[in-house]
Structures are given as C-alpha cells and as structure tokens.
Amino acid sequence: MELFLDILKVVVGIVIGAVAGFFLARNYMKKYMKKNPPINEQMIKAMMTQMGRTPSQKQVNQMMKSMTKYMD
C-alpha cells in the first residue's frame, strides 16, 4: 500500500509540474512576442511591394493590427 502511495505522489508531482511549466512557458513566450514581434512595418511594406502593390500607411496599419490581434 505504501508503494502505491509513493508512486501516486510521484505521478501527481509530475502532472502538477507539467501544468505549471506549460503556463510559465506560455506566459514567457507571450511577453517575448510582444517585445520582439516576428514581423514589423518594414517587413509588411517589403512584402506588399514584392507582390506588386504600393502600400499606403493605412494598409500597413491594418495589417499590423490584424497581426497583433492574433498574437494576444
């Protein structure tokens, strides 16, 4: 019976550690992505120019807004 309780404690500890680790890593990545976004205005302008469009500032702002919406 004691062996069962010891195994149960280890399994519960691993599960709690995994859940806590997931939320800590998720929080860290959210902060990192806000501080260092994977795409910026210059990249959007270059991408639209390569597609043959001359982007206005309004279009660039709309694209940035839609990108940041999905990062939150």
KOLRO-659098 format. One record per atom (N, C-alpha, C): residue number from 1; residue in one letter; x, y, z. Coordinates in Angstrom, 2 decimals. Layout:
% KOLRO-659098
NUM  a  X  Y  Z .
...
% end
This chain:
% KOLRO-659098
1  m  0.83  -1.20  0.00 .
1  m  0.00  0.00  0.00 .
1  m  0.87  1.26  0.00 .
2  e  1.96  1.23  0.76 .
2  e  2.85  2.40  0.80 .
2  e  3.51  2.64  -0.54 .
3  l  3.84  1.57  -1.24 .
3  l  4.46  1.71  -2.56 .
3  l  3.49  2.40  -3.52 .
4  f  2.21  2.05  -3.45 .
4  f  1.19  2.67  -4.29 .
4  f  1.09  4.16  -4.01 .
5  l  1.11  4.54  -2.74 .
5  l  1.02  5.96  -2.39 .
5  l  2.25  6.73  -2.86 .
6  d  3.42  6.11  -2.76 .
6  d  4.64  6.76  -3.23 .
6  d  4.59  6.99  -4.75 .
7  i  4.14  5.99  -5.47 .
7  i  4.02  6.13  -6.93 .
7  i  2.99  7.18  -7.27 .
8  l  1.89  7.21  -6.55 .
8  l  0.84  8.20  -6.79 .
8  l  1.36  9.61  -6.54 .
9  k  2.14  9.80  -5.50 .
9  k  2.72  11.11  -5.20 .
9  k  3.65  11.57  -6.33 .
10  v  4.44  10.64  -6.84 .
10  v  5.36  10.98  -7.93 .
10  v  4.58  11.37  -9.18 .
11  v  3.55  10.60  -9.52 .
11  v  2.75  10.89  -10.71 .
11  v  2.03  12.23  -10.57 .
12  v  1.46  12.50  -9.39 .
12  v  0.79  13.77  -9.16 .
12  v  1.79  14.92  -9.24 .
13  g  2.96  14.74  -8.72 .
13  g  4.00  15.77  -8.79 .
13  g  4.41  16.06  -10.22 .
14  i  4.54  15.03  -11.03 .
14  i  4.90  15.21  -12.43 .
14  i  3.81  15.96  -13.18 .
15  v  2.56  15.60  -12.93 .
15  v  1.43  16.27  -13.60 .
15  v  1.37  17.74  -13.20 .
16  i  1.50  18.03  -11.92 .
16  i  1.47  19.43  -11.45 .
16  i  2.64  20.21  -12.06 .
17  g  3.81  19.61  -12.10 .
17  g  4.97  20.27  -12.69 .
17  g  4.79  20.54  -14.18 .
18  a  4.20  19.60  -14.88 .
18  a  3.97  19.78  -16.32 .
18  a  2.97  20.91  -16.57 .
19  v  1.90  20.96  -15.80 .
19  v  0.90  22.02  -15.96 .
19  v  1.50  23.38  -15.63 .
20  a  2.22  23.46  -14.53 .
20  a  2.86  24.73  -14.15 .
20  a  3.89  25.15  -15.19 .
21  g  4.68  24.22  -15.69 .
21  g  5.67  24.52  -16.71 .
21  g  5.04  25.03  -18.00 .
22  f  3.90  24.42  -18.37 .
22  f  3.20  24.86  -19.58 .
22  f  2.78  26.31  -19.45 .
23  f  2.14  26.67  -18.34 .
23  f  1.65  28.03  -18.17 .
23  f  2.79  29.04  -18.04 .
24  l  3.87  28.66  -17.38 .
24  l  5.02  29.56  -17.28 .
24  l  5.66  29.79  -18.65 .
25  a  5.81  28.73  -19.43 .
25  a  6.40  28.87  -20.76 .
25  a  5.49  29.69  -21.67 .
26  r  4.19  29.49  -21.57 .
26  r  3.22  30.24  -22.37 .
26  r  3.29  31.73  -22.05 .
27  n  3.34  32.04  -20.77 .
27  n  3.44  33.43  -20.32 .
27  n  4.73  34.07  -20.82 .
28  y  5.84  33.36  -20.71 .
28  y  7.13  33.86  -21.17 .
28  y  7.11  34.15  -22.66 .
29  m  6.54  33.25  -23.45 .
29  m  6.50  33.42  -24.89 .
29  m  5.61  34.59  -25.30 .
30  k  4.51  34.80  -24.58 .
30  k  3.65  35.94  -24.88 .
30  k  4.40  37.25  -24.66 .
31  k  5.12  37.34  -23.54 .
31  k  5.90  38.55  -23.26 .
31  k  6.99  38.75  -24.30 .
32  y  7.66  37.67  -24.68 .
32  y  8.73  37.74  -25.66 .
32  y  8.21  38.21  -27.02 .
33  m  7.05  37.68  -27.43 .
33  m  6.49  38.04  -28.72 .
33  m  6.01  39.49  -28.74 .
34  k  5.54  40.00  -27.61 .
34  k  5.15  41.41  -27.56 .
34  k  6.37  42.31  -27.66 .
35  k  7.44  41.91  -27.01 .
35  k  8.66  42.72  -27.02 .
35  k  9.38  42.61  -28.36 .
36  n  9.41  41.43  -28.96 .
36  n  10.10  41.19  -30.23 .
36  n  9.13  40.56  -31.23 .
37  p  8.28  41.36  -31.84 .
37  p  7.32  40.78  -32.78 .
37  p  8.01  40.15  -33.98 .
38  p  7.46  39.06  -34.50 .
38  p  8.11  38.37  -35.61 .
38  p  8.03  39.14  -36.93 .
39  i  7.14  40.12  -37.01 .
39  i  7.01  40.91  -38.24 .
39  i  6.79  42.37  -37.86 .
40  n  7.37  43.27  -38.64 .
40  n  7.21  44.69  -38.36 .
40  n  6.74  45.43  -39.61 .
41  e  6.59  46.73  -39.52 .
41  e  6.04  47.52  -40.62 .
41  e  6.92  47.45  -41.86 .
42  q  8.23  47.49  -41.69 .
42  q  9.11  47.44  -42.84 .
42  q  8.96  46.11  -43.59 .
43  m  8.79  45.03  -42.85 .
43  m  8.62  43.72  -43.48 .
43  m  7.30  43.66  -44.27 .
44  i  6.25  44.25  -43.72 .
44  i  4.96  44.27  -44.41 .
44  i  5.07  45.10  -45.69 .
45  k  5.73  46.25  -45.60 .
45  k  5.90  47.09  -46.79 .
45  k  6.69  46.36  -47.86 .
46  a  7.75  45.68  -47.47 .
46  a  8.57  44.94  -48.43 .
46  a  7.77  43.81  -49.07 .
47  m  6.99  43.11  -48.27 .
47  m  6.19  42.00  -48.77 .
47  m  5.15  42.50  -49.79 .
48  m  4.48  43.59  -49.47 .
48  m  3.47  44.12  -50.38 .
48  m  4.11  44.67  -51.65 .
49  t  5.29  45.26  -51.53 .
49  t  5.99  45.76  -52.70 .
49  t  6.41  44.61  -53.61 .
50  q  6.85  43.50  -53.05 .
50  q  7.23  42.34  -53.84 .
50  q  6.03  41.75  -54.57 .
51  m  4.84  41.90  -54.00 .
51  m  3.63  41.40  -54.65 .
51  m  3.12  42.39  -55.71 .
52  g  3.82  43.49  -55.90 .
52  g  3.45  44.44  -56.93 .
52  g  2.49  45.52  -56.48 .
53  r  2.34  45.70  -55.20 .
53  r  1.44  46.73  -54.67 .
53  r  2.28  47.79  -53.98 .
54  t  1.81  49.02  -54.05 .
54  t  2.46  50.08  -53.27 .
54  t  1.56  50.36  -52.08 .
55  p  1.97  49.91  -50.90 .
55  p  1.10  50.01  -49.73 .
55  p  1.01  51.43  -49.18 .
56  s  -0.18  51.80  -48.77 .
56  s  -0.34  53.07  -48.07 .
56  s  -0.13  52.80  -46.58 .
57  q  0.07  53.86  -45.84 .
57  q  0.28  53.70  -44.40 .
57  q  -0.95  53.10  -43.74 .
58  k  -2.12  53.43  -44.24 .
58  k  -3.37  52.88  -43.70 .
58  k  -3.41  51.36  -43.87 .
59  q  -2.99  50.86  -45.04 .
59  q  -2.97  49.42  -45.27 .
59  q  -1.97  48.73  -44.36 .
60  v  -0.82  49.36  -44.18 .
60  v  0.21  48.79  -43.31 .
60  v  -0.31  48.73  -41.87 .
61  n  -0.98  49.79  -41.43 .
61  n  -1.52  49.81  -40.07 .
61  n  -2.59  48.73  -39.89 .
62  q  -3.43  48.53  -40.92 .
62  q  -4.44  47.49  -40.84 .
62  q  -3.81  46.11  -40.71 .
63  m  -2.75  45.87  -41.49 .
63  m  -2.06  44.58  -41.43 .
63  m  -1.42  44.37  -40.06 .
64  m  -0.78  45.42  -39.52 .
64  m  -0.16  45.30  -38.20 .
64  m  -1.21  45.03  -37.13 .
65  k  -2.35  45.69  -37.24 .
65  k  -3.42  45.49  -36.26 .
65  k  -3.94  44.06  -36.31 .
66  s  -4.12  43.53  -37.52 .
66  s  -4.60  42.16  -37.63 .
66  s  -3.56  41.16  -37.13 .
67  m  -2.28  41.45  -37.33 .
67  m  -1.22  40.56  -36.83 .
67  m  -1.18  40.55  -35.31 .
68  t  -1.26  41.72  -34.70 .
68  t  -1.17  41.78  -33.24 .
68  t  -2.43  41.19  -32.60 .
69  k  -3.54  41.19  -33.31 .
69  k  -4.78  40.60  -32.78 .
69  k  -4.58  39.10  -32.56 .
70  y  -3.87  38.45  -33.47 .
70  y  -3.67  37.00  -33.36 .
70  y  -2.55  36.65  -32.39 .
71  m  -1.72  37.61  -32.00 .
71  m  -0.63  37.32  -31.06 .
71  m  -1.10  37.38  -29.61 .
72  d  -2.23  37.99  -29.37 .
72  d  -2.74  38.10  -27.99 .
72  d  -3.46  36.90  -27.55 .
% end
